[in-house]
Amino acid sequence: MNNWMEIEKQYYMFCARRQPITIVRGSGSRVWDDAEKEYLDFTAGWACDSLGHCHPAVVEAITKQAGTLLQTSNQFYTLPQLDLAKLLVENSCLDKVFFCNSGAEANEGAIKLARKYGKENLEGAFEIITANNSFHGRTMTTVSATGNINYQVNFLPLTPGFIHVPFNSIDAIKENTNKNTCAVMLEPIQGEGGVNVPDLNYLREVRSWCDENNILLILDEVQTGMGRLGKLFGYELYGIEPDVITLAKGMGGGVPIGAFLTKEHCNVLRPGDHGSTFGGNPLTCAAAFACCNYIVQNDLPAYVNQIGAVLKTGLEDIASRHESFITEIRGEGLLLAVELSKEASGDLVAACNNQGLLLNSVRPNAVRFMPPLNVSEDDVALGLVRFENAINSL
């Protein structure tokens, strides 16, 4: 057997603390390593594998498109791009879409749109209010938008124009809105920040404040979009309509793609303002259309509500038996976090690996559950058994 970890150490930049597992294949909610050990994958590629690994609809779409047309420039129309655009717009409250390659690119595009909106409609306003503990990407501008100094300190000076305020505080947004403010940019539920859920009225109050001040509300739905919270889009959970949303992760079924969507009234980008060589390419759009269409046609958000409640109840039952170790279960749908009483998430993830369950250490004292949207009840039950066995082993 090859020593994959040594090969990686020799050739690859050390930008990720990997688990000591080399995954070689996957099917549904399961993956296998190079020693043929089987795992339940409840990270789902960081919420990207919406339909699990190698779902037939996605595989068929990729296979067919790979033999038809891989890439052409956005100088021309392509059918998969138009199919996906129509699907997203007709199933959302937004009017126009632009495709890119990742969540960071989607947020970059939304930021550019907001700045041009401010230039044209708000006498040059350019500042965007974001939240502490947010995560919007790792490009220079999106890391500047991110409200976490740990991601920023090595890359100072940051891109100017971002004001960070406490999450879930409408008063903080009001206090920091000024003549330079063009937008507020928030995650409906903070994912990388630890699965932080706001009060039910928070986004409604932010929406009203943005309306009062003619500023844009941008929702970063890179992690919460496409069914993960039990609604097709997270904004539906809170009964509001944003001006702009960003998508990525779950829309591709494992293929790298991103998008930002906007209402017509703030559709200010024109030829030359924005672009992407690979954004919306036929292969990725075909895969994403297959994934998104499956989610919509099979009403997976409704299933996520059902199976998410089963998973959350099971985790709460485990928490009741381990009160000295688990302090909280939080989240919506199939985006859940288990908060621990001490900084032991790394040890717990390692113990889960041993039991055959893959989780994500989202904070030193919290682990995150993000299984595929179509995870079966049997796999949830088995995952809960493996999770508790891991806790007991500690």
C-alpha positions, 0 to 999 in steps of 0.5 A: 500500500502506498504511503499516501500521507508521505506523498502528500507531505512531499508534494502538496502545500500544507494548507489543511489539517487532514484526517489520517484517512485516504478515501478512494470511493463512495456510494450514497452516504458511505465511503471506503478508504484505501484499506477498504474500511467503510465509513458513514460520511456525515460531512458530505464533502462539507455539505457539497454531496447533497445526494450522497456520493456518485448519485446516478442522476449526477453521474449520468448527467456528467457522463452524457455531457462529457461526451457532448461539450465540456467547455466553451466561453461565455461568448456563446449560449450553452444549453445546460447553463440556461436550464440551470438558470431557469430552474434556480430563478423559477424556484426562488424569489430572485430574478437573475443569476450569474454562475461561477466556480465556488462559494467565495467567487459567488460572494465576490460577485455579490460584493461587486454588485453591492458596491456598484449598486451603492455607486449608482444609487447611494452616492457612492456608498461602498461599505458592507456590514457583516457579522462576527463569526461569519465565513464568506470565503478565502479570497482577499476580499471574502476573507476581509468580509469574514468576521473572524480575525483568525482567518485574517491576521496573516494577510493584513492589510485587508480589503477595506469596506467591511464593518463587523458586528455581533451576529443576531443583533439588529441594534448593532446593525442599526448603530453601524449603518451610515452614509457609506453603507450599501449592504448587509451580508449575513448567513441565515445560519452561520455554518463555519462559525459553529452552526449559530442559529439567530432568533426567528425575528432577526432576519425580518428586522434586518430586512425591514432596516435595509428597506428603510435605508434603501440598502441591499440585504445579501444572504450567503446561502453557500452552506444553507441553500438547496434544501439543507435547512428543510427549505429550498433556501434558508431565507424561506425559513424566516419568511423574508425575501433578500435582494441577493443570495449566494449559492455553491456547495449543495447545488453541484452534487459534488461538482464545483460550482457557485452562483449569485442571484439578484432581484431585478431592482439591483441587477446593476452589472453590465458587460465588462463589470464581471465575468468568469472563464469557467463559470457556468461551463456546460459540464458543471451546469449539467451536473448541477442541474441534475442535482438541483432538479432532483432536489426540487422534483423529489421535494427533498427539503420536506424529507430533510425536515423529517429526517433532520428531526430524527437525527436531532432527536437522536442527538438530544437523547445521546446528550441526555445520557452524557450531560457532563460531555454535551452541552447543546444540540443546535441547528436546523434540518441537516445542518446540526452541531453538538457542543461539548463541555470542553475543547475535545472536538478533535479527540471526538472526531478521531474516535468517530473515525475509529467507529466508522463515522466521519464528522467535522470539527467545526470548533474546538468544542463543537462537531458538525453533522452535514449528511446527504439530504437523502440520507436514510433513516437506517443510516441515521440510526447507525450513525447515532450508534457509532457516535455514542460508541465514540463518546463512550470510547473517550 
